C-alpha cells in the first residue's frame, strides 16, 4: 500500500500524494544535531523516508519515537524497520509528551499543516515546544506552490511565535512538488 493509496483513502490526515524525496529528507535532517541527540521525535512518518534519514544520522544509543496517526502506515513502518532505536506509536502528534515520555533534542515533522484545523495545528505546535530541550531543533516542510496561502502564512507566524529562531531552507526542487524546510530552534 502506497502513500498515494492512503492519500486517496484519508486525504485530510495523509496530506501527501507522493512520498517525499531523499533530497528533502536530507534537507529536513541536516544541521539539527541528530548525531549528538539522545532522543528524537518524528511526527507523521508516513512511509519512512524521513525516518530512514534520521536513523542514518543517529548515534547507536539514541532513541527515535515516530508518531503516526494512520494505523495502516504505522503498522507498515513498524514492520519494515528492524532498528532497535525506533519505536513507532500509532496516535496523535498532539499527545507527543505522553508518547515520548521525556524531553527531546529534535522533532522532525512530515505533518500536513495546511490541511489541518488551526486549533489542532496550535495544539501540536504547543506539544512540540513543550517537549523540546533548551536549544532543541524542530524541522518541518512546506510545498513551494502553497507558501503564499493563508494556512501556510499562519504556520510560519505560529512558528515565529513559539520559537526563538526560524530559518527557511533553499527550495528542494528534487521533490514532488518542490518544497522548502522550516528550521526552528528553542532558546538555549
Steps between C-alpha positions, in 0.01 A plus 500: 500500500649833395477853634288583193249230595485628858457857374201390292352318801573772759594830330458717809731293716750373244560833328750386233435342162857373461774403742756769574829477315832400652624853427219649707577245774863615494393866527265414789769324702819695431637749749261421784738305722362151446850353533516624862132448591393258771129507416329608178130506409356474152145613428317346207767262371276359227703256291823569692706717263587743782523211748781343298685832474470553876620148582798543267615798710416375851764366735476130597359575848246760391123458483247595229128506576289524182134596550264415213123560507422270206482143637592340166812714458598454867478121474688493173780723633535290813513175302748630242761647737696268727707769669494472880534879531156545338167489680187554286195634682161499330331814627468876487795739491310713753583225754874538435605538865321180604631306200863599559501516879807723522643823357622474140794659323332526160159459339467429127151542358340383179152608609260663251478832687302693239209254488446468874277731705684793656417396858638150438815645344543721806461204738767304317742793481449562873577131564821530295612814686423329832716191444803663336808541715658846519679548168287223346420512129173453312477446125203476271446563133259689279422474133626792297180542299295545818734733691287806424173349628347619829553162679869498401547861610325421830733206556805721448359756745423229756854365475643851546290544817606172659867485411791735549655451160333408172679432171380393157712276279560534132237340279538125456412471133559124498171433679144458374385770541803721572529589869705689756582434865415708804766462771408634842709511817393525862697747713800329672 
